[in-house]
Amino acid sequence: MPQTIPGKNGEKLRSFRALLAKEIRVAFRGRHLVGVGFGLAIVLSATLGFSLAGTKVGERVIASLLWIIVMFSSSDTLSRSFAKEEDEGTADQLRLRVPMPSVFLAKTLANAFFVLLIACVVFPLLCFWLGVRLSALPLVGLLVLIGCPALSFAQGFVGYLMSRGRALSAAYPVIVMPVILPLLVCLVLATSQALAEGTFSINLVVVIISESLAALVAGLVLVPYIEEE
Amino acid sequence: MVASNLSKSFGSKTIFAGVSFDIEDGVWAIIGPNGSGKTTLLRIMAGLLKASSGAMEWFDKEKKHERFQLPGRIAMCSPDLGLYKEMTVFENARFFADLARVPVPDFVAWGLSGHIGKRYHELSAGLKQRAKLMTAFAVARDVILLDEPEQHLDAEGKAILDNMVSSFGGPVVIATNNPWKEWRKIAQF
């Protein structure tokens, strides 16, 4: 029988690092993230860019386009990742080895990274096509940095829930809507304010961070109960 | 591992009822035809499934472990459990070894040294089974549960498996529909 390598403090971190690295490796080697996620982001950005090039587009419209493209390009990455683990029997392998909240957290954090990468494709393309002022970019960039993990955290628990109750998967948009809508509205409002370079309400940022953290903590707390049932 | 009067039903269909056992060190076998509930019983023993009634106690009767307290203590190899098809044999083994905080397994002992760079989905069915068994034995700390472990294995693979089962220090529970030969020699009924 193998003996566990000693070292208490580093053990959980080592497990978690392995989970994170696995998520990133599997996502980049699979077809979905690159083919659908990035593909959709580029096609949507280019289509809108070509259609709207040369026309005067308001800040709120640009902000809406940015976040809607990011959300649609990344919307099912996380729920698909959970469902794929269940289908291929790797979810049970993980259940035998680590507590499921660790798996949930690793998947949600990895997805935040993927959403950020998708935004890194969408954001420069839209800025280029729609003529966003360079002076607005640092604040909008900061909002993208905050908003992408926020979107991922808000989608996390719903994605996990879908994988456990497969009959619910058709209702994903309806179930995720009440969680994601307030966040999306705040992100659009904050980004449009940043693009307009006028008054910027820090309260919106506070709401975005608070809601996303609340969704993440709720997920971490509820996952063991769902597993138990 | 002690089970008292376990039963499992899915809807109105009862898979099994009144199952009791007390498993200590050694090799144990659960033998039965297809659909008799062997895999379901193993999943309950692994803590992956909840029994409809009865009680399952793990490890220390005084402590009364709950299902969600089990991760890391039981290893299982089953047709329902897979490895990551996007990762190589080595990456899969290292990943699960990292989760279990044990060293990477001995690929030579399982006859997989020539395949460690291949992705899991590129392997033949027999080599996939070897990779799954190797991973299960590498991370097994207290108990190992094997569901149809000889599935797809060739004579060499079966010999390796026999050797690993015999040399494992803790309880090994094997579920099979093939009540034959070698396991009878080593299994306690």
HADDOCK unambig.tbl for C-alpha pairs under 7 A between the chains (distance, minus, plus):
assign (segid A and resid 1 and name CA) (segid B and resid 140 and name CA) 6.91 0.50 0.50
assign (segid A and resid 1 and name CA) (segid B and resid 141 and name CA) 6.30 0.50 0.50
assign (segid A and resid 1 and name CA) (segid B and resid 168 and name CA) 5.91 0.50 0.50
assign (segid A and resid 1 and name CA) (segid B and resid 169 and name CA) 5.62 0.50 0.50
assign (segid A and resid 2 and name CA) (segid B and resid 102 and name CA) 6.58 0.50 0.50
assign (segid A and resid 2 and name CA) (segid B and resid 138 and name CA) 6.64 0.50 0.50
assign (segid A and resid 2 and name CA) (segid B and resid 141 and name CA) 6.56 0.50 0.50
assign (segid A and resid 3 and name CA) (segid B and resid 102 and name CA) 6.43 0.50 0.50
assign (segid A and resid 4 and name CA) (segid B and resid 101 and name CA) 5.50 0.50 0.50
assign (segid A and resid 4 and name CA) (segid B and resid 102 and name CA) 5.04 0.50 0.50
assign (segid A and resid 5 and name CA) (segid B and resid 101 and name CA) 5.64 0.50 0.50
assign (segid A and resid 5 and name CA) (segid B and resid 102 and name CA) 5.64 0.50 0.50
assign (segid A and resid 11 and name CA) (segid B and resid 101 and name CA) 6.82 0.50 0.50
assign (segid A and resid 14 and name CA) (segid B and resid 98 and name CA) 6.68 0.50 0.50
assign (segid A and resid 15 and name CA) (segid B and resid 98 and name CA) 5.80 0.50 0.50
assign (segid A and resid 15 and name CA) (segid B and resid 99 and name CA) 4.58 0.50 0.50
assign (segid A and resid 18 and name CA) (segid B and resid 95 and name CA) 6.10 0.50 0.50
assign (segid A and resid 18 and name CA) (segid B and resid 98 and name CA) 6.45 0.50 0.50
assign (segid A and resid 18 and name CA) (segid B and resid 99 and name CA) 6.91 0.50 0.50
assign (segid A and resid 26 and name CA) (segid B and resid 86 and name CA) 5.74 0.50 0.50
assign (segid A and resid 26 and name CA) (segid B and resid 87 and name CA) 6.97 0.50 0.50
assign (segid A and resid 29 and name CA) (segid B and resid 86 and name CA) 6.05 0.50 0.50
assign (segid A and resid 30 and name CA) (segid B and resid 86 and name CA) 6.72 0.50 0.50
assign (segid A and resid 88 and name CA) (segid B and resid 82 and name CA) 5.81 0.50 0.50
assign (segid A and resid 89 and name CA) (segid B and resid 80 and name CA) 5.61 0.50 0.50
assign (segid A and resid 89 and name CA) (segid B and resid 81 and name CA) 4.23 0.50 0.50
assign (segid A and resid 89 and name CA) (segid B and resid 82 and name CA) 4.77 0.50 0.50
assign (segid A and resid 90 and name CA) (segid B and resid 81 and name CA) 5.98 0.50 0.50
assign (segid A and resid 90 and name CA) (segid B and resid 82 and name CA) 5.17 0.50 0.50
assign (segid A and resid 90 and name CA) (segid B and resid 83 and name CA) 5.80 0.50 0.50
assign (segid A and resid 90 and name CA) (segid B and resid 84 and name CA) 6.82 0.50 0.50
assign (segid A and resid 92 and name CA) (segid B and resid 81 and name CA) 6.51 0.50 0.50
assign (segid A and resid 93 and name CA) (segid B and resid 81 and name CA) 6.36 0.50 0.50
assign (segid A and resid 95 and name CA) (segid B and resid 71 and name CA) 6.36 0.50 0.50
assign (segid A and resid 96 and name CA) (segid B and resid 71 and name CA) 4.73 0.50 0.50
assign (segid A and resid 96 and name CA) (segid B and resid 72 and name CA) 5.95 0.50 0.50
assign (segid A and resid 96 and name CA) (segid B and resid 74 and name CA) 6.55 0.50 0.50
assign (segid A and resid 96 and name CA) (segid B and resid 75 and name CA) 6.65 0.50 0.50
assign (segid A and resid 97 and name CA) (segid B and resid 71 and name CA) 4.59 0.50 0.50
assign (segid A and resid 97 and name CA) (segid B and resid 72 and name CA) 4.27 0.50 0.50
assign (segid A and resid 97 and name CA) (segid B and resid 99 and name CA) 6.42 0.50 0.50
assign (segid A and resid 97 and name CA) (segid B and resid 100 and name CA) 6.39 0.50 0.50
assign (segid A and resid 98 and name CA) (segid B and resid 71 and name CA) 5.17 0.50 0.50
assign (segid A and resid 98 and name CA) (segid B and resid 72 and name CA) 6.35 0.50 0.50
assign (segid A and resid 99 and name CA) (segid B and resid 71 and name CA) 6.25 0.50 0.50
